[in-house]
Amino acid sequence: LKKMLYALLGGDDTINWTSRLYNHPLIESLSVKYNRITSYIPEDTFAEVIDDLIVEMGRDYTIKQDPDTGEYVYKEEKGEYGQDLKKGLTNMPDSDLKRTFQMFYDQSGENFEGFTKAVKNWYKEYMARVNHTYGRKLRKPLIIIGCIIALSFNIDFFHITNRLWVDANLRESIVVAAESFHDKYEDINSLELSKKFFKDYDNSLDLPIGWGEEVKKAEIGEEAYYEKNMFQRGGMIISYYLHADSSWWLILIKLMGFLTSGFIVAFGAPFWFDLLKKAVSFKKIVKSKS
């Protein structure tokens, strides 16, 4: 993220602006929370910090002597926030960044709230482009990781699809959960929101994933199954497929199911979240019209 902000806050004083951003108390508080330099800055926080940094450049500082101690101290002369913002933009060194901010300020009609909104949208659009670029670069590794996860937890796309097709109760519970999710969450771009989502829904849905059903299919006693180590368990399940009727066809379908699940994972949670929101919104529109 820090490298991306170097690119965003371009100009002759790039290092200065990025350092000032990360040294701001609001950004430092994010780093303290995770005990490391934050890798996520919300758009509202970014806009607030930029406002404050520009306003700081528009304020006057005078040296005054303390009558009690005789020491000379700097005193910040605070004016009206909007005026300090305007003055701060004027005091910025000439650069592409200054011209960008000045354009936002002029287009907002020299309105403080309008300027803040423009900065927020500017940052949001930039991060969306960055995420798209990095998403394309990471697509292949994510497919591999997705396939490993699918294999480890038996997330078989075709098996899940079949269960949803034949099990009306499961299908209805998924629809209810999707509608609840749509109303409860605005986005899922942060790690904290993702954790909260999985905590809320991990036990409420009886999803057809995991190797429990395969154990039952193979008529392996669960107690005996869990007495085995990981490799022995895998061998027992593989043995079931190898000795089943049309075994090679079953294995091929199973592998294709894992591969499809891997491709799905590679698109990332935000993509599927947006798709889910659109699908639920469309359903509500159709239902209201009917």
Secondary structure, 3 states (H helix, E strand, C coil): CHHHHHHHCCCCCHHHHHHHHHHCHHHHHHHHHHCCCCCCCCHHHHHHHHHHHHHHHCCEEEEEECCCCCCEEEEEECCCHHHHHHHHHHHCCCCHHHHHHHHHHHHCCCCHHHHHHHHHHHHHHHHHHHHHHHHHHHHHHHHHHHHHHHHHHCCCHHHHHHHHHHCHHHHHHHHHHHHHHHHHCCCCCCHHHHHHHHHHHCCCCCCCCCCHHHHHHCCCCHHHHHHCCHHHHHHHHHHHHHHCCCHHHHHHHHHHHHHHHHHHHHCCHHHHHHHHHHHHHHHHHHHHHC
